[in-house]
Amino acid sequence: MTQPHIPQKSPIPVVVEAGKTYYWCTCGLSKTQPFCDGAHKGSTFAPSPYTAEKDGTVYFCACKHSQKGALCDGSHKAL
């Protein structure tokens, strides 16, 4: 697999805590989207760490094509 699976074409809102690190799924196969559950094992994909700067809601990318890494940048609109 060289391209990530697309679990959905809209972002996933998540309430995050300042200073906490979250591991965003990059392969798209995790059953715990948007977070990694190890489904990438045996592929070239690896989870991407995201550390929250402040408490609040952030929108994690679920199409796996964001140029901003873990956070949605609207790339799903072009898929």
Residue frames as qw, qx, qy, qz and C-alpha x, y, z in Angstrom:
[[0.000, 0.891, 0.454, 0.000, 0.00, 0.00, 0.00],
 [0.466, 0.099, 0.019, 0.879, 1.57, 3.27, -1.12],
 [0.203, -0.422, -0.140, -0.872, -1.47, 5.52, -0.78],
 [0.160, 0.013, 0.740, -0.653, -3.47, 5.84, 2.44],
 [0.084, -0.514, -0.839, -0.161, -7.00, 4.49, 2.71],
 [0.152, -0.287, 0.006, -0.946, -9.61, 7.28, 2.99],
 [0.053, -0.294, -0.881, 0.366, -11.84, 6.52, 6.01],
 [0.137, 0.809, 0.552, -0.144, -14.05, 9.57, 5.34],
 [0.397, 0.434, 0.224, 0.777, -13.99, 12.83, 3.39],
 [0.248, -0.846, -0.083, -0.465, -14.64, 15.18, 6.28],
 [0.194, 0.470, -0.640, 0.576, -12.59, 16.10, 9.36],
 [0.644, -0.435, -0.626, 0.063, -13.08, 14.52, 12.77],
 [0.177, -0.763, 0.203, -0.588, -13.54, 17.02, 15.64],
 [0.751, -0.210, -0.541, 0.315, -11.71, 16.03, 18.82],
 [0.358, -0.903, 0.083, -0.225, -11.54, 17.82, 22.16],
 [0.752, 0.251, -0.398, 0.462, -7.82, 17.89, 23.06],
 [0.576, -0.790, -0.102, 0.185, -5.88, 18.73, 26.22],
 [0.188, 0.914, -0.341, 0.116, -2.95, 21.16, 26.21],
 [0.191, -0.658, 0.724, -0.086, 0.40, 19.38, 26.33],
 [0.782, -0.003, 0.609, -0.132, -1.04, 15.94, 25.54],
 [0.097, 0.413, -0.722, -0.546, 0.33, 14.06, 22.51],
 [0.799, 0.301, 0.362, -0.373, -2.06, 12.26, 20.18],
 [0.308, -0.276, 0.783, 0.464, -0.93, 9.76, 17.54],
 [0.595, 0.504, 0.001, -0.626, -2.74, 10.43, 14.27],
 [0.762, 0.146, 0.616, 0.138, -3.29, 7.49, 11.91],
 [0.104, 0.600, -0.424, -0.671, -1.57, 8.08, 8.55],
 [0.105, -0.047, 0.927, 0.356, -2.54, 4.81, 6.81],
 [0.519, -0.026, -0.176, -0.836, -6.30, 5.24, 7.18],
 [0.604, -0.065, -0.772, -0.186, -6.85, 1.64, 8.30],
 [0.049, 0.063, -0.732, 0.676, -7.16, 2.23, 12.05],
 [0.305, -0.545, -0.756, -0.199, -10.49, 1.27, 13.61],
 [0.350, -0.692, -0.409, 0.481, -10.03, 4.12, 16.13],
 [0.351, 0.501, 0.247, 0.751, -9.95, 7.03, 13.66],
 [0.516, 0.817, -0.245, 0.075, -8.42, 9.54, 13.67],
 [0.355, -0.730, 0.576, -0.095, -5.93, 7.83, 15.97],
 [0.442, 0.422, -0.787, -0.091, -3.50, 4.98, 15.36],
 [0.855, -0.300, 0.266, -0.330, -4.35, 1.46, 16.53],
 [0.445, -0.444, 0.746, 0.218, -1.33, -0.25, 14.92],
 [0.791, 0.457, 0.380, -0.145, -3.14, -1.27, 11.71],
 [0.389, 0.849, -0.323, -0.151, -0.21, 0.14, 9.69],
 [0.547, -0.508, 0.657, 0.108, 2.17, -2.60, 10.83],
 [0.678, 0.120, 0.657, 0.307, 3.91, -4.22, 7.89],
 [0.437, 0.811, 0.306, 0.240, 3.45, -1.13, 5.70],
 [0.487, 0.289, -0.082, 0.820, 5.51, 2.00, 5.07],
 [0.265, -0.744, -0.168, -0.589, 3.12, 4.07, 7.19],
 [0.438, -0.144, -0.630, 0.625, 3.72, 5.19, 10.79],
 [0.195, -0.844, -0.492, 0.084, 1.63, 7.26, 13.20],
 [0.297, 0.527, -0.043, 0.795, 2.23, 10.99, 13.32],
 [0.350, -0.455, -0.581, 0.577, 2.43, 12.65, 16.74],
 [0.043, -0.679, -0.225, -0.698, 0.36, 15.78, 17.37],
 [0.362, -0.299, -0.582, 0.664, 0.84, 17.70, 20.61],
 [0.074, -0.843, -0.479, -0.234, -1.99, 20.04, 21.54],
 [0.296, 0.340, -0.201, 0.870, -0.90, 23.61, 22.25],
 [0.289, -0.134, 0.358, -0.878, -4.09, 24.45, 24.17],
 [0.298, 0.294, 0.860, -0.291, -7.31, 22.88, 25.40],
 [0.455, 0.456, -0.006, -0.765, -10.11, 22.92, 22.86],
 [0.816, 0.360, 0.443, -0.090, -11.50, 21.32, 19.74],
 [0.015, -0.538, 0.609, 0.582, -9.28, 20.59, 16.76],
 [0.833, 0.401, 0.087, -0.372, -10.25, 19.00, 13.46],
 [0.474, -0.369, 0.747, 0.286, -8.17, 15.97, 12.57],
 [0.438, 0.414, -0.541, -0.587, -7.84, 15.02, 8.92],
 [0.750, 0.013, 0.618, -0.237, -9.74, 11.86, 8.02],
 [0.782, 0.605, -0.030, -0.148, -8.98, 11.79, 4.28],
 [0.804, -0.339, 0.282, 0.398, -5.24, 11.41, 5.04],
 [0.601, 0.502, 0.259, 0.566, -4.27, 13.95, 2.34],
 [0.182, -0.976, -0.102, 0.061, -3.87, 17.12, 4.42],
 [0.580, 0.552, -0.235, 0.550, -0.72, 19.15, 3.79],
 [0.260, -0.707, 0.324, -0.572, -0.92, 20.26, 7.44],
 [0.147, 0.212, -0.919, 0.297, -0.26, 16.77, 8.78],
 [0.053, -0.290, -0.911, 0.288, -2.77, 15.65, 11.38],
 [0.198, 0.533, 0.404, -0.717, -5.03, 18.68, 11.06],
 [0.494, 0.616, 0.597, 0.143, -7.56, 19.17, 8.27],
 [0.152, -0.400, 0.207, 0.880, -6.67, 21.71, 5.59],
 [0.575, 0.530, 0.141, -0.607, -9.66, 21.09, 3.31],
 [0.025, 0.377, -0.818, -0.434, -7.83, 18.67, 0.98],
 [0.359, 0.248, 0.891, -0.125, -10.84, 16.32, 1.14],
 [0.439, 0.670, 0.221, -0.556, -12.76, 18.76, -1.06],
 [0.327, 0.635, -0.537, -0.448, -10.52, 17.85, -4.02],
 [0.229, -0.188, 0.954, 0.040, -10.85, 14.08, -3.66]]
